[in-house]
Amino acid sequence: MAKFLFTGSYSVDGVKGVLSEGGSGRAASVEKLVASLGGTLESIYFGFGGNDFYVTVDLPDNASAAAAALTVAAAGGSSIETTVLLTADEVDAATKLSPVFRAPGA
């Protein structure tokens, strides 16, 4: 499973939905969405400032994460951004690779 962070901001309609069903209602909806894609919800937090929500999930692959983000965006209640999260072991594996690259102008 891959780990993803979804962040975003609610639209006016999204805020009305949160006011109507509360944070636990939104958490249940997110958990159902993630489960329907074969994943698990790790955490959901609400915040002040630039983002209204922070959701971490385990999903089978990038396609599942894209499906989740597209579904949420299409619903119109919020904007959403997806970040792929890497473990320390994954970063260690990346440092052992030897990619070939030429910098611009070099």
N, C-alpha and C positions, 0 to 999 in steps of 0.2 A: 504494500500500500504506500501511496505517496501522501505527503502532508501538505495542506494548503491553508493559507490565511485569506479570508474574504473580509474586506472592509468596505464601508460605504456610508452613504447619507440618505436619509429618507426624504421623499418628496412630500408635498403637503398631504396628499392622499395616504402616503405611508405613515406619516405622523398620526393622522386620524385613525388609522388601523391600530397603531400601537396604543393610542389612548382608549380605543374600544376594547381591545383584547388583552392588553398588558404585555409585559415582557415575557411572561411565562407562555403566553399564547404564541408569540413569535418564535420562542425557543422550540416549542413543540412542532411548529410548522417547519422550521429549519431541520430539525432532527428527522422528520418524516421525509423531507426532500433528499437529505443525504443518505438515509437508509434505502430509499428507492433506487439509488445509484450504486448500491453495494458498499456504502461507506459507513463511517461512524462519526458522530459529532463529538469532538473533544471538549470544546468550550465555546460559550457565547457570552460576550460582554457588551454592554451598552456604554457609551461614553459621551462626553461633552467635547466640543471643539470641532476639528475638521471632519471627523467621522462619527457617525451615530452608532455603528455596531462593528464588532470585531469577532469573527467566527473562525475557529480552527477546526479542521476536519481531516480525517483520513479517507482517501478515495482511491479506487483501484488504479486510476491513470489520469493523464491530462484531459482525455476526451470526457471523462466523467466530470472533472472540474469545469470544463468549458460548458457542458450541458447544464450544470448547476447555475453558473453565472448567467448564461443566456436565458434560462428559465426565470431567474429573479429579475433580470433587466427587462425582459418582455412583459412581466407583470406590471411594470410601471410604478411600483411603490418606492423604489430606491435606485440609486446609482450603485454600482458594485465594481470593485477592483479585486483582482486575484493575484496572490503572490505564492509562488512555489517555495516551500520551506525545505531546506536541506539539513540533514543531520551532520554532526561532526565527522562521522565515518564517510559520508558522501563527499564532503569537502576534502578529506584526506585522499580519497580515491581520485578526485579531480586533480589534486596536486601531483599525482604520480603519472598522469597522462602527458604525452609530448606532442601537443598540436603544432602544426606548421602554420606560421603566420608572418606576413610582411606588413609592417606598419605603413600607413600612407606616406608617400614621399621618400621612403627608404630605398 
